[in-house]
């Protein structure tokens, strides 16, 4: 178990400057953020999506590569953006673009060994949240997926701003999630949920995504149904072997929730899907 007195905040980042280094992080992909805000009207969305990708040819190229991957199994080649929009649909386009953009952000200078567990947890949470949302009134499939994928971006921000100071949070074992969050405060002056909410707002994410980043560990519960789905998915991802931090002992309640909410076929497919998204 981690010692909460290992590194006092005075030796890391002073409380009054706790967001200063986060402000210096590179922005999230602007095309992906704009895509989150598009309307769902069919014709205007198709045109706007194409226009967005014309301003970001690198992301457009990655989208076409992904559309032609075995993940989707299309018989013919997807060779144009309009074709990709038609065969994938706007909801799947949004989830795919956010996955590509987030993976690209992770490759921007982070240590692969440090980010791989965070990424696996993020993808697992996204896929589980999307699965759960089909049986609950929790907004669009692409939003729930994106909320799960980005709920822990605060950890990446803290890792980027103070890598040597923050890494013990990722390598130590804790009795509870609350203890790990307290350890974060002692090391860097804020928790990953506070950092995630700050970054999501700074990067122009919709307010409901900012809320999911802020309250996915709230003991009072999330403030919306989609937030509660992300909270549940986060716990289930950890129980299935994709934790964000290492906790002591098994959570019997989470194990019971796995059997109740995730069918065997989904669980068997989950790890394959995560491997396909490996950064």
Secondary structure, 3 states (H helix, E strand, C coil): CCCCCCCCHHHCCCHHHCCCCHHHCCCCCHHHHHHHCCCCCHHHHHHHHHHHHHCCHHHHHHHHHHHCCCCCCCCCCCCCHHHHHHHHCHHHHHHHHHHHHHHHHHCCCCCHHHHHHHHHHHHHHHHHHHHHHCCCCCCCHHHHHHHHHHCCHHHHHHHHHCHHHHHHHHHCEECCHHHHHHHHHHHHCCCHHHHHHHHHHHCCCCHHHHHHHHHCCCCCCCCCHHHHHHHHHHHHHHHCCCCCCEECCCCHHHHHHHHHHCCHHHHHHHHHHHHHCCC
